[in-house]
Amino acid sequence: MFELYKQCIKIATTALLANKARSFLTMLGIIIGVAAVIIIMAVGAGAQKLILSQVESLGSNTIGIMPGKSEENEPPASAMGIAITSLTYEDAQALLKNKNAPHITAVAAYINGVENISWKSNNYNTDISGTNIGHLTITKAEIETGRFFTEDEETNLAKIAVLGSNAKEELFGDSEALGQRIKIKKQIFEIIGIMKEKGQVGFQNFDKTVLLPIKSMQKLISGVNYVNVIRAKIDTEYNINTSIKDAEMTLRERHDIKDQTGASDDFTIRSAAQAMEMIKTITDSLKLFLAAMAGISLIVGGIGIMNIMLVNVTERTNEIGLRKALGAKNNNILTQFLIETITMTIIGGILGIILGFSVSFLISFVITHLFGYAWPFIISIPSIFLGLSVSTLVGIGFGIYPAKKASKLNPIEALRYE
């Protein structure tokens, strides 16, 4: 039996090599489909790992407060690009009061934007962020040279700025930045500090960011009274749930919300653990959905293989008739053509895995080295197994009909066929 299958595989390989171009074009749908599944799974896993690592970098004992109400397992409305104005700097300050939330040790409020920064003839379009002194504690950031702004400077519209390390290099190069004045939206700000290199924190690269006192950012640059997000640090992980309840009570009181069930809240509070679980659920669902969409190309590829195998049956009708005349049974003919189809799809699957592996590595390399994100290269064994198994099933599923058609040919009619 083994020798029979070995001979069938040899004949199948010879048949494929006899029409190399046609065989390759036939396998192209399988190659692209399998590669797409591998790439989507790898990119999805890399993106998930990157996002989760950014959330983890804020620490497990932190909570985030976003404007807008959302359900427990849904992202907040503000995360969908909707401008919501329900949180203020004063809300953040209220959370620092011991009577309101005794386990909260630091709070940072943020209002973010993108502006053109200029110094002399140099221009740099980058992120700017208005924040307060709690930023240093929340993000574990440090000053390289100079200083950070004080609590008084947060609220007194001080025209001062602290530069991220990359922002300093882009604007000043090797020149001294401390004491220099930069221009943002016709406003002049004095540089008082340069941050140590930090990289990505949460979803923002603070090395590229210009930091301003929060009230200066609100009044002089953005022209708003609200903040985009509030982050708070809890003394220990054990007090996170208690602190979330304290923060909810404080904000409901400040926002005059009588309903204590949470149904009327105009804010959303998430712990780092909750955020990670929500992100994982969303990215897993997205990966599966995109992989399913990519799988459609496998079906298209399977239809192409079936059509080509039907052409093969027609072209090799005389061969089938001769083999039957020499004693080959229907099962022998069916097995031969089915093995040819499976061989074609398995080769296509292997080439698709190699292509998917290569493209996934290239994506990881480019994002890591060109954009500066720590994008991991992740190829999972299940995705490789899925690619091979699906391509084999496609071969079997779409190869049965041509193989059956070949096996049922009348040997006499087949020998007469021209």
Residue pairs with C-beta under 8 A, 6 or more apart in sequence:
4 335
5 335
5 339
8 335
8 336
8 339
9 339
9 343
11 336
11 340
12 336
12 339
12 340
12 343
12 344
13 343
15 312
15 340
16 23
16 340
16 343
16 344
16 347
17 23
22 308
23 344
26 304
26 305
26 308
26 344
27 301
27 305
27 344
27 345
27 347
27 348
27 351
28 301
28 304
28 348
29 297
29 298
29 300
29 301
29 302
29 303
29 304
29 305
29 348
30 298
30 301
30 302
30 305
30 344
30 345
30 348
30 349
30 352
30 391
30 394
31 301
31 348
31 349
31 351
31 352
31 355
32 297
32 301
32 352
33 294
33 295
33 296
33 297
33 298
33 300
33 301
33 352
33 390
33 391
34 298
34 348
34 349
34 351
34 352
34 353
34 355
34 356
34 387
34 388
34 390
34 391
35 352
35 353
35 355
35 356
35 359
36 294
36 297
36 356
37 291
37 294
37 295
37 298
37 352
37 356
37 383
37 386
37 387
37 390
38 352
38 353
38 355
38 356
38 357
38 360
38 379
38 383
38 384
38 387
39 294
39 356
39 359
39 360
39 363
40 287
40 290
40 291
40 294
41 287
41 291
41 380
41 382
41 383
41 386
42 356
42 360
42 363
42 364
42 377
42 378
42 379
42 380
42 383
43 360
43 363
44 283
44 286
44 287
44 290
45 287
45 376
45 378
45 380
46 360
46 363
46 364
46 375
46 376
46 377
46 378
47 283
47 375
48 279
48 280
48 283
48 284
48 287
49 376
49 378
50 373
50 374
50 375
50 376
51 203
51 279
51 283
52 276
52 279
52 280
53 374
54 200
54 201
54 202
54 203
55 202
55 272
55 275
55 276
55 279
56 272
56 276
57 200
57 201
57 202
58 138
58 139
58 201
58 202
58 231
58 272
59 140
59 233
59 272
60 237
60 272
60 273
61 233
61 234
61 235
61 236
61 237
61 240
61 272
62 138
62 231
62 232
62 233
62 234
62 271
62 272
63 231
63 232
63 234
63 240
63 243
63 244
63 247
63 269
63 270
63 271
63 272
64 229
64 230
64 231
64 232
64 269
64 270
64 272
64 275
65 87
65 91
65 229
65 230
65 231
65 232
65 247
65 251
65 267
65 268
65 269
66 76
66 78
66 79
66 87
66 229
66 267
66 268
66 269
66 270
67 76
67 77
67 78
67 84
67 85
67 86
67 87
67 226
67 227
67 228
67 229
67 266
67 267
67 268
68 76
68 77
68 78
68 82
68 84
68 86
68 266
68 267
68 268
69 76
69 77
69 264
69 265
69 266
69 267
69 268
70 76
70 77
70 268
73 278
73 281
74 278
75 278
75 282
76 268
76 270
77 84
77 268
78 84
78 228
78 229
78 268
84 226
84 266
85 224
85 225
85 226
86 226
86 255
86 266
86 267
87 109
87 226
87 227
87 228
87 229
87 230
87 267
88 225
88 226
88 227
89 109
89 132
89 214
89 215
89 218
89 227
90 254
91 109
91 227
91 230
91 250
91 251
91 254
92 107
92 108
92 109
92 132
92 134
92 227
92 230
92 232
93 107
94 100
94 250
94 251
94 254
95 101
95 104
95 107
95 230
95 232
95 247
95 250
96 104
96 106
96 107
96 134
100 246
100 249
100 250
101 232
101 243
101 246
101 247
101 250
102 246
103 234
103 235
103 236
103 239
103 242
103 243
103 246
104 232
104 233
104 234
104 235
104 243
104 246
104 247
105 137
105 233
105 234
105 235
106 134
106 137
106 138
106 232
106 233
107 132
107 134
107 138
107 230
107 231
107 232
107 233
108 131
108 132
108 134
108 135
108 137
108 138
108 139
108 230
108 231
108 232
109 131
109 132
109 134
109 214
109 227
109 229
109 230
110 129
110 130
110 131
110 135
110 214
110 227
110 228
110 229
110 230
110 231
111 129
111 130
111 131
111 214
111 217
111 218
111 222
111 224
111 226
111 227
111 228
112 127
112 128
112 129
112 130
112 204
112 228
113 127
113 128
113 129
113 217
113 221
113 222
114 125
114 126
114 127
114 128
115 125
115 126
115 128
115 184
115 185
115 221
116 123
116 124
116 125
116 184
117 123
117 124
117 125
117 126
117 128
117 167
117 171
117 182
117 183
117 184
117 210
118 124
118 182
118 183
118 184
119 171
119 172
119 180
119 181
119 182
119 183
122 170
122 171
122 172
124 167
124 170
124 171
126 167
126 170
126 208
126 209
126 210
127 204
127 205
127 208
127 209
127 210
128 184
128 209
128 210
128 211
128 212
128 217
128 221
129 204
129 206
129 209
129 210
129 211
129 212
129 217
130 211
130 212
130 213
130 214
130 215
130 216
130 217
130 218
130 221
130 222
131 211
131 212
131 213
131 214
131 217
132 151
132 154
132 213
132 214
133 148
133 149
133 150
133 151
133 154
134 231
134 233
135 141
135 148
135 211
136 142
136 143
136 148
137 233
138 231
138 232
138 233
139 198
139 201
139 202
139 206
141 195
141 196
141 198
141 201
141 206
142 195
142 196
142 198
143 162
143 193
143 194
143 195
143 196
144 165
144 193
144 194
144 195
144 196
144 197
145 178
145 193
145 194
146 162
146 178
146 191
146 192
146 193
146 194
147 192
147 193
148 162
148 192
148 193
149 158
149 160
149 162
149 192
149 213
152 158
153 160
153 213
154 213
154 214
154 215
155 213
155 215
156 213
156 215
157 213
157 215
157 216
157 219
157 220
158 213
158 216
159 187
159 188
159 189
159 190
159 216
159 220
160 189
160 190
160 191
160 192
160 212
160 213
160 216
161 182
161 184
161 189
161 190
161 191
161 192
161 210
161 211
161 212
162 191
162 192
162 193
162 194
162 195
162 210
162 211
163 171
163 177
163 191
163 193
163 194
163 195
163 210
163 211
164 195
164 198
164 205
164 206
164 207
164 208
164 209
164 210
164 211
165 194
165 195
165 196
165 197
165 198
165 207
166 205
166 207
166 208
167 207
167 208
167 209
167 210
168 177
168 194
170 208
171 177
171 182
172 180
177 191
177 194
178 191
178 192
178 193
178 194
179 190
179 191
180 190
180 191
181 188
181 189
181 190
181 191
182 188
182 189
182 191
182 210
183 189
184 210
184 212
184 221
185 220
185 221
187 220
187 221
189 212
189 216
195 206
195 207
195 211
197 207
198 206
198 207
199 205
199 206
199 207
199 372
199 374
200 372
200 373
200 374
205 372
212 221
214 227
218 224
218 225
218 227
232 243
232 247
234 240
234 243
240 271
240 273
241 271
244 269
244 271
247 269
248 262
248 265
248 269
249 260
251 257
251 265
251 267
252 259
252 260
252 265
255 266
255 267
257 264
257 265
257 266
258 264
259 265
270 278
295 390
298 390
298 391
298 394
299 394
301 348
301 394
302 345
302 394
302 395
302 397
302 398
303 398
305 341
305 344
305 345
305 394
305 395
305 398
305 399
306 398
306 399
306 401
306 402
309 337
309 340
309 341
309 398
309 399
309 402
309 403
310 401
310 402
310 405
312 337
312 340
312 402
313 320
313 337
313 402
313 405
313 406
313 409
316 406
317 409
317 414
317 417
318 414
318 415
318 417
320 333
320 406
320 409
320 411
320 414
321 409
321 410
321 411
321 412
321 413
321 414
321 415
321 416
321 417
322 414
322 415
323 332
323 333
324 333
324 409
324 411
324 414
325 411
325 415
330 407
330 408
331 407
333 403
333 406
333 407
333 409
334 403
334 404
334 406
334 407
335 403
336 403
336 406
337 399
337 402
337 403
337 406
337 407
338 396
338 399
338 400
338 403
340 399
341 395
341 396
341 398
341 399
341 402
341 403
342 392
342 395
342 396
342 399
343 395
344 395
345 391
345 392
345 394
345 395
345 399
346 388
346 391
346 392
346 395
348 391
349 387
349 388
349 390
349 391
349 392
350 388
352 387
352 391
353 384
353 387
353 388
356 387
357 379
360 377
360 379
361 377
363 375
364 375
364 376
364 377
365 377
367 373
367 375
368 374
368 375
